[in-house]
Amino acid sequence: MIGPGKAELLEGIDRCGSIAAAGREMGMSYKRAWELVGTLNAMFRDPLVESTRGGRRGGGAILTPAGREVLSIYRTFEAKAAEAGAPCIDNLQSRLRAVTDRS
């Protein structure tokens, strides 16, 4: 439903005030950014992003209250997952072979 890329896009929209500009920051095409916003807005009960059409002053986009809430919940989930998984990651890393420079 939402992952790192969609969360980054939402943060970019919030920062830039534009879906296109947020996509550009991520190296994402205009079309792909709009598709992701459409998917997010269709998936959740309330839209996460509201956009206005271009015109003399150009268009824009903002996160809705639902968008801010979903983004906050996702970032909290990420932080908790990273904290809970840290001992397992440490354990796995301790089992890696030493990497030597072979250049």
C-alpha positions as CSV (number, residue, x, y, z in Angstrom):
1,M,0.0,0.0,0.0
2,I,2.8,2.4,0.9
3,G,6.5,1.9,0.9
4,P,9.7,3.9,0.9
5,G,9.3,5.3,-2.6
6,K,5.7,6.5,-2.2
7,A,6.5,7.9,1.2
8,E,9.4,9.9,-0.3
9,L,7.1,11.1,-3.1
10,L,4.6,12.3,-0.5
11,E,7.4,14.1,1.4
12,G,8.5,15.7,-1.9
13,I,5.0,16.9,-2.7
14,D,4.8,18.4,0.8
15,R,8.1,20.2,0.4
16,C,7.8,21.3,-3.3
17,G,4.1,21.9,-3.5
18,S,4.1,20.1,-6.8
19,I,3.8,16.4,-8.0
20,A,6.0,17.1,-11.0
21,A,8.7,18.8,-8.9
22,A,8.7,16.0,-6.3
23,G,9.0,13.4,-9.1
24,R,11.9,15.3,-10.7
25,E,13.7,15.4,-7.3
26,M,13.5,11.6,-7.3
27,G,14.5,11.2,-10.9
28,M,11.0,10.0,-11.7
29,S,9.0,10.8,-14.8
30,Y,6.0,13.2,-14.5
31,K,3.7,10.3,-15.6
32,R,5.0,7.9,-13.0
33,A,4.6,10.4,-10.2
34,W,1.0,11.1,-11.2
35,E,0.3,7.4,-11.5
36,L,1.6,6.8,-7.9
37,V,-0.5,9.7,-6.6
38,G,-3.5,8.3,-8.3
39,T,-2.9,4.9,-6.9
40,L,-2.4,6.3,-3.4
41,N,-5.6,8.4,-3.6
42,A,-7.6,5.5,-4.9
43,M,-6.3,3.0,-2.3
44,F,-7.1,5.0,0.9
45,R,-10.5,6.0,2.0
46,D,-9.6,9.7,1.9
47,P,-7.3,11.2,-0.7
48,L,-3.7,11.8,0.4
49,V,-2.9,14.5,-2.2
50,E,-5.0,17.3,-3.6
51,S,-3.9,19.0,-6.8
52,T,-4.9,22.1,-8.7
53,R,-4.7,22.4,-12.4
54,G,-2.2,24.6,-14.1
55,G,-3.0,27.9,-15.5
56,R,-1.5,31.4,-15.5
57,R,0.1,30.7,-12.2
58,G,0.7,27.0,-12.7
59,G,-0.8,24.1,-10.7
60,G,0.2,22.7,-7.4
61,A,-0.4,19.9,-5.0
62,I,-0.6,19.6,-1.2
63,L,-0.9,16.7,1.2
64,T,-4.3,16.4,2.8
65,P,-4.7,15.8,6.5
66,A,-5.1,12.1,5.7
67,G,-1.9,12.3,3.6
68,R,0.1,13.7,6.5
69,E,-1.4,11.1,8.9
70,V,-0.6,8.2,6.6
71,L,2.9,9.4,6.1
72,S,3.4,9.9,9.8
73,I,2.1,6.4,10.5
74,Y,4.4,4.9,7.9
75,R,7.5,6.7,9.1
76,T,6.7,5.5,12.7
77,F,6.3,2.0,11.4
78,E,9.7,2.2,9.6
79,A,11.5,3.5,12.8
80,K,9.9,0.8,15.0
81,A,10.8,-2.0,12.4
82,A,14.4,-0.7,12.2
83,E,14.7,-0.7,16.0
84,A,13.2,-4.1,16.4
85,G,15.3,-5.6,13.6
86,A,18.6,-4.0,14.6
87,P,19.8,-7.0,16.7
88,C,19.1,-9.4,13.8
89,I,21.0,-7.2,11.4
90,D,23.9,-7.0,13.8
91,N,23.8,-10.8,14.1
92,L,23.8,-11.3,10.4
93,Q,26.6,-8.8,9.8
94,S,28.8,-10.5,12.4
95,R,28.6,-13.6,10.3
96,L,29.8,-12.0,7.1
97,R,33.2,-12.8,5.7
98,A,35.8,-10.0,6.0
99,V,36.0,-8.1,2.7
100,T,39.5,-7.4,1.6
101,D,40.6,-4.9,-1.0
102,R,41.7,-6.9,-4.1
103,S,42.5,-4.0,-6.4
